[in-house]
Structure formats: C-alpha cells, structure tokens
Amino acid sequence: MEKNNEDEKGASDPKAKEDSLEEKLNECNSKIVSDPSNGQLYLERARVYTQLQEYQMAMLDAEDAIRLNGELTDAYTHKAKLLHLLDRTAQAISYLRKCPKKTKNVKKVLAELEEEMSRSNVKPLDSVEVVEKFCLLYTSDAADDMQCVDLGGRRIIKKKKK
C-alpha cells in the first residue's frame, strides 16, 4: 500500500520521477556489469534512457542489445521508435523492414510509421537509394588551404579562388 502512495507522488512530482528513473538506471548499470553479454539488460537500460530523453544513449544501448541478441525484436522496434523521435522516420521504416523476425509488434510499429509517412507525403528511402543520391566529402580545414585534395590515392587539383 505504501508503495502506491510513493508512485502517486512520483507521478505528480517530476523530481521524484527523475530520481526514480536514475535509480532504475543505476540498477540497470549494475546488472550489466554482472552480465555484460545479456542483450535484454541493454534494452531495459535503453528504455530508461528514453524516458530520461537521452535518445543518443538509448540508441547505443538498443544497438548493443541487437548486437548481443539479433533475435530480440523488441530492441529493433525500440530503435525504430528512437529514430522516429529523432525525426528519422524514413530510416526507422527501412530499418524495421530489415528486421529478421516480423513479429506482430514489429508489424504494428512498421504500419504506424508507414501510416505517418503516408500522411506527410514523404517516401522512405532504401539504404541503396541514399547511397546513390547522396555523397558527402569531408575534408579538414588544413586541406582547404592546399592546392589539391588527396582522396584515397587520387589527387584532385582545386581551381584557384578568384
């Protein structure tokens, strides 16, 4: 009975809720230290990070969960939801389409994301399309001052700035 009162306080008090999540995070951390090859533990911590709105940390843990247990479909759906939260819905859809097991939950999340994409009139890109359409070149500031750029053994001579 006493626990319910604490839960009610936690629901109305944001500080108490954050403390509770920090407690859960510490529990997850200690469990992972004792069993670092358990993908389910990484997924649990990803969910806590998501509640804390630490989406990049949650993404890393979801990816670790998948790496450790490729059959953990909840990790795939969680990663897709994170991608969606980060405004990368098209990538989330492409990612879920590649999920090795299409469980009811995977199909449900995929359908929800596809429905949202259809309302926004944006077509999800397959990873092959992305590679064909975009090519980014990164050079350092030091390379900007040089007369040529070395790209993996090919030297490209820059035009002189006027």
C-alpha positions as CSV (number, residue, x, y, z in Angstrom):
1,M,0.0,0.0,0.0
2,E,2.8,2.4,0.9
3,K,4.5,1.8,-2.5
4,N,1.3,3.0,-4.3
5,N,1.5,6.3,-2.4
6,E,5.1,6.8,-3.4
7,D,4.1,6.0,-7.0
8,E,1.4,8.6,-6.9
9,K,3.8,11.2,-5.5
10,G,6.3,10.2,-8.3
11,A,3.6,10.7,-10.9
12,S,2.9,14.3,-9.8
13,D,6.4,15.3,-8.8
14,P,8.8,15.5,-11.8
15,K,11.8,15.5,-9.4
16,A,10.7,12.2,-7.8
17,K,10.1,10.7,-11.2
18,E,13.6,11.7,-12.4
19,D,15.1,10.3,-9.1
20,S,13.1,7.0,-9.7
21,L,14.5,6.8,-13.3
22,E,18.0,7.5,-12.1
23,E,17.5,4.6,-9.6
24,K,16.4,2.3,-12.4
25,L,19.4,3.4,-14.4
26,N,21.8,2.6,-11.6
27,E,20.1,-0.8,-11.3
28,C,20.5,-1.5,-15.0
29,N,24.1,-0.4,-14.9
30,S,24.9,-2.8,-12.0
31,K,23.1,-5.7,-13.8
32,I,25.0,-5.0,-17.0
33,V,28.3,-5.1,-15.1
34,S,27.4,-8.5,-13.7
35,D,26.1,-9.9,-17.1
36,P,27.6,-7.8,-19.9
37,S,26.5,-10.2,-22.7
38,N,22.8,-10.0,-21.9
39,G,21.1,-8.0,-24.6
40,Q,17.8,-7.8,-22.7
41,L,19.6,-5.7,-20.0
42,Y,20.8,-3.3,-22.6
43,L,17.3,-3.0,-23.9
44,E,16.0,-2.2,-20.4
45,R,18.6,0.5,-20.0
46,A,17.7,1.9,-23.4
47,R,14.1,2.2,-22.2
48,V,15.2,4.1,-19.1
49,Y,17.4,6.4,-21.2
50,T,14.4,7.0,-23.5
51,Q,12.3,8.0,-20.5
52,L,15.1,10.4,-19.5
53,Q,15.0,11.8,-23.0
54,E,18.7,10.8,-23.6
55,Y,18.0,9.4,-27.0
56,Q,21.5,9.0,-28.2
57,M,22.4,6.9,-25.2
58,A,19.2,4.9,-25.7
59,M,20.2,4.3,-29.3
60,L,23.6,3.0,-28.4
61,D,22.1,0.6,-25.9
62,A,19.4,-0.6,-28.4
63,E,22.2,-1.3,-30.9
64,D,24.2,-3.2,-28.3
65,A,21.1,-5.3,-27.4
66,I,20.7,-6.1,-31.1
67,R,24.4,-6.9,-31.5
68,L,24.2,-9.3,-28.5
69,N,20.9,-10.9,-29.4
70,G,19.9,-10.5,-33.0
71,E,16.6,-12.2,-32.2
72,L,15.5,-9.5,-29.8
73,T,12.7,-7.9,-31.9
74,D,11.8,-5.5,-29.1
75,A,15.2,-3.9,-29.5
76,Y,14.5,-3.4,-33.2
77,T,11.2,-1.8,-32.5
78,H,12.7,0.4,-29.8
79,K,15.5,1.5,-32.1
80,A,12.9,2.4,-34.8
81,K,10.9,4.4,-32.3
82,L,14.1,6.3,-31.3
83,L,14.8,7.0,-34.9
84,H,11.3,8.3,-35.2
85,L,11.7,10.5,-32.1
86,L,14.9,11.9,-33.8
87,D,12.8,12.8,-36.9
88,R,14.4,10.0,-38.9
89,T,11.1,8.2,-39.6
90,A,12.2,7.1,-43.1
91,Q,15.3,5.5,-41.7
92,A,13.2,3.8,-39.0
93,I,10.9,2.2,-41.6
94,S,13.8,1.0,-43.7
95,Y,15.4,-0.4,-40.5
96,L,12.3,-2.3,-39.5
97,R,11.8,-3.7,-43.0
98,K,15.2,-5.4,-42.5
99,C,14.3,-6.9,-39.1
100,P,14.9,-10.7,-39.3
101,K,11.7,-11.6,-37.4
102,K,8.5,-9.9,-38.3
103,T,6.5,-10.4,-35.1
104,K,3.1,-8.8,-34.5
105,N,4.7,-5.9,-32.6
106,V,7.3,-5.3,-35.4
107,K,4.5,-5.3,-38.0
108,K,2.4,-2.9,-35.8
109,V,5.1,-0.4,-35.3
110,L,6.1,-0.6,-39.0
111,A,2.4,0.0,-40.0
112,E,2.2,3.0,-37.7
113,L,5.3,4.6,-39.1
114,E,4.3,3.9,-42.7
115,E,0.9,5.5,-42.0
116,E,2.6,8.6,-40.6
117,M,4.9,8.8,-43.6
118,S,2.0,8.5,-46.0
119,R,0.2,11.4,-44.3
120,S,3.3,13.5,-44.7
121,N,3.7,12.5,-48.4
122,V,7.4,11.6,-47.8
123,K,8.7,8.4,-49.4
124,P,11.0,6.3,-47.2
125,L,14.4,5.7,-48.8
126,D,16.1,2.4,-49.0
127,S,19.7,2.5,-48.0
128,V,20.8,1.8,-51.6
129,E,18.8,4.9,-52.7
130,V,20.5,7.0,-50.1
131,V,24.0,5.9,-51.3
132,E,23.0,6.6,-54.9
133,K,21.6,10.1,-54.2
134,F,24.0,11.5,-51.6
135,C,27.8,11.6,-51.5
136,L,29.4,13.6,-48.8
137,L,33.0,14.6,-48.9
138,Y,34.7,15.6,-45.6
139,T,38.0,17.5,-45.7
140,S,39.8,19.2,-42.9
141,D,40.4,22.9,-42.6
142,A,44.1,22.3,-43.4
143,A,43.0,20.7,-46.7
144,D,41.2,23.9,-47.7
145,D,44.5,25.7,-47.7
146,M,46.2,23.2,-50.0
147,Q,46.2,23.4,-53.8
148,C,44.9,19.8,-54.1
149,V,43.0,17.2,-52.2
150,D,44.1,13.6,-51.8
151,L,41.2,11.2,-51.9
152,G,42.5,7.7,-51.3
153,G,45.3,7.9,-53.7
154,R,43.6,10.1,-56.3
155,R,44.7,13.7,-56.2
156,I,42.2,16.3,-57.3
157,I,43.6,19.7,-58.2
158,K,41.4,22.5,-56.9
159,K,40.6,25.5,-59.0
160,K,42.2,28.7,-57.9
161,K,39.9,31.1,-55.9
162,K,39.4,34.4,-57.6
